[in-house]
Amino acid sequence: MLLNDDTIDLTPKEFDLLALLLSNPERVYTRDELLDLIWGFDFAAGTRTVDIHIQRLRKKLGKPGSRLLQTVFGVGYKASGAGE
């Protein structure tokens, strides 16, 4: 993936998670929904897995990532819209 002409190495799950969030900006996904959609129904780990992947994505994306991937407290995550 390229961000500001810099290559960012993403794992397949990080890529899938980012692609899903960006394909539906402003839609809030619960952690359970993200686990089901990205990892599948049979994935046994807890919702903390989602938090760790979001944290890694934010770090890899830098400052734009902290604005782009937003936590909706008590619910889950969303990608912010282009105008924010």
C-alpha atoms as a printed R data frame, in Angstrom:
   type eleno elety resid chain resno       x       y      z
1  ATOM     1    CA   MET     A     1   0.000   0.000  0.000
2  ATOM     2    CA   LEU     A     2   1.194   3.550 -0.717
3  ATOM     3    CA   LEU     A     3   0.645   6.533  1.545
4  ATOM     4    CA   ASN     A     4   2.162   9.856  0.487
5  ATOM     5    CA   ASP     A     5   4.518   7.992 -1.894
6  ATOM     6    CA   ASP     A     6   5.756   5.789  0.986
7  ATOM     7    CA   THR     A     7   5.211   2.050  0.905
8  ATOM     8    CA   ILE     A     8   3.446   0.661  3.953
9  ATOM     9    CA   ASP     A     9   3.728  -3.053  4.595
10 ATOM    10    CA   LEU     A    10   0.456  -4.479  5.862
11 ATOM    11    CA   THR     A    11  -0.333  -8.005  6.911
12 ATOM    12    CA   PRO     A    12  -3.248  -9.631  5.066
13 ATOM    13    CA   LYS     A    13  -5.555  -9.113  8.062
14 ATOM    14    CA   GLU     A    14  -4.493  -5.473  8.447
15 ATOM    15    CA   PHE     A    15  -5.190  -4.936  4.761
16 ATOM    16    CA   ASP     A    16  -8.606  -6.628  4.973
17 ATOM    17    CA   LEU     A    17  -9.541  -4.625  8.064
18 ATOM    18    CA   LEU     A    18  -8.475  -1.321  6.526
19 ATOM    19    CA   ALA     A    19 -10.199  -2.112  3.225
20 ATOM    20    CA   LEU     A    20 -13.457  -2.953  4.986
21 ATOM    21    CA   LEU     A    21 -13.451   0.202  7.092
22 ATOM    22    CA   LEU     A    22 -12.538   2.422  4.142
23 ATOM    23    CA   SER     A    23 -15.161   0.851  1.878
24 ATOM    24    CA   ASN     A    24 -17.874   1.974  4.311
25 ATOM    25    CA   PRO     A    25 -16.754   5.293  5.793
26 ATOM    26    CA   GLU     A    26 -18.778   6.506  8.753
27 ATOM    27    CA   ARG     A    27 -20.283   3.037  9.331
28 ATOM    28    CA   VAL     A    28 -19.497   1.939 12.863
29 ATOM    29    CA   TYR     A    29 -18.521  -1.713 13.216
30 ATOM    30    CA   THR     A    30 -18.607  -3.466 16.546
31 ATOM    31    CA   ARG     A    31 -15.583  -5.523 17.499
32 ATOM    32    CA   ASP     A    32 -17.682  -8.687 17.167
33 ATOM    33    CA   GLU     A    33 -18.758  -7.713 13.639
34 ATOM    34    CA   LEU     A    34 -15.142  -7.098 12.648
35 ATOM    35    CA   LEU     A    35 -14.096 -10.449 14.104
36 ATOM    36    CA   ASP     A    36 -16.821 -12.190 12.111
37 ATOM    37    CA   LEU     A    37 -16.145 -10.334  8.857
38 ATOM    38    CA   ILE     A    38 -12.345 -10.388  8.892
39 ATOM    39    CA   TRP     A    39 -11.381 -13.427 10.953
40 ATOM    40    CA   GLY     A    40 -14.479 -15.573 10.455
41 ATOM    41    CA   PHE     A    41 -16.985 -17.183 12.783
42 ATOM    42    CA   ASP     A    42 -14.573 -19.904 13.891
43 ATOM    43    CA   PHE     A    43 -11.937 -17.506 15.203
44 ATOM    44    CA   ALA     A    44 -11.534 -18.224 18.921
45 ATOM    45    CA   ALA     A    45  -9.577 -15.172 20.106
46 ATOM    46    CA   GLY     A    46 -11.310 -12.305 21.849
47 ATOM    47    CA   THR     A    47 -12.180  -8.849 20.633
48 ATOM    48    CA   ARG     A    48  -8.809  -7.576 21.864
49 ATOM    49    CA   THR     A    49  -7.442  -8.924 18.568
50 ATOM    50    CA   VAL     A    50  -9.339  -6.172 16.742
51 ATOM    51    CA   ASP     A    51  -7.950  -3.514 19.088
52 ATOM    52    CA   ILE     A    52  -4.378  -4.696 18.501
53 ATOM    53    CA   HIS     A    53  -4.807  -4.677 14.706
54 ATOM    54    CA   ILE     A    54  -6.305  -1.161 14.781
55 ATOM    55    CA   GLN     A    55  -3.406  -0.018 16.974
56 ATOM    56    CA   ARG     A    56  -0.870  -1.481 14.523
57 ATOM    57    CA   LEU     A    57  -2.650   0.098 11.548
58 ATOM    58    CA   ARG     A    58  -2.637   3.508 13.224
59 ATOM    59    CA   LYS     A    59   1.076   3.190 13.929
60 ATOM    60    CA   LYS     A    60   1.861   2.146 10.355
61 ATOM    61    CA   LEU     A    61  -0.309   4.913  8.884
62 ATOM    62    CA   GLY     A    62   1.179   7.559 11.169
63 ATOM    63    CA   LYS     A    63  -0.655  10.785 11.898
64 ATOM    64    CA   PRO     A    64  -3.186  10.292  9.061
65 ATOM    65    CA   GLY     A    65  -4.043   6.913 10.587
66 ATOM    66    CA   SER     A    66  -4.952   8.381 13.931
67 ATOM    67    CA   ARG     A    67  -7.462  10.663 12.221
68 ATOM    68    CA   LEU     A    68  -8.673   8.111  9.704
69 ATOM    69    CA   LEU     A    69  -9.392   5.192 12.028
70 ATOM    70    CA   GLN     A    70 -11.642   6.344 14.816
71 ATOM    71    CA   THR     A    71 -12.705   4.609 17.990
72 ATOM    72    CA   VAL     A    72 -16.384   4.860 18.819
73 ATOM    73    CA   PHE     A    73 -16.197   4.329 22.561
74 ATOM    74    CA   GLY     A    74 -18.340   1.514 23.860
75 ATOM    75    CA   VAL     A    75 -19.143   0.359 20.312
76 ATOM    76    CA   GLY     A    76 -16.194  -0.278 17.987
77 ATOM    77    CA   TYR     A    77 -14.438   1.408 15.075
78 ATOM    78    CA   LYS     A    78 -15.087   3.401 11.928
79 ATOM    79    CA   ALA     A    79 -13.162   5.172  9.195
80 ATOM    80    CA   SER     A    80 -13.769   8.878  9.132
81 ATOM    81    CA   GLY     A    81 -15.289  10.489  6.058
82 ATOM    82    CA   ALA     A    82 -13.188  12.425  3.575
83 ATOM    83    CA   GLY     A    83 -14.416  15.796  4.794
84 ATOM    84    CA   GLU     A    84 -13.256  15.406  8.396
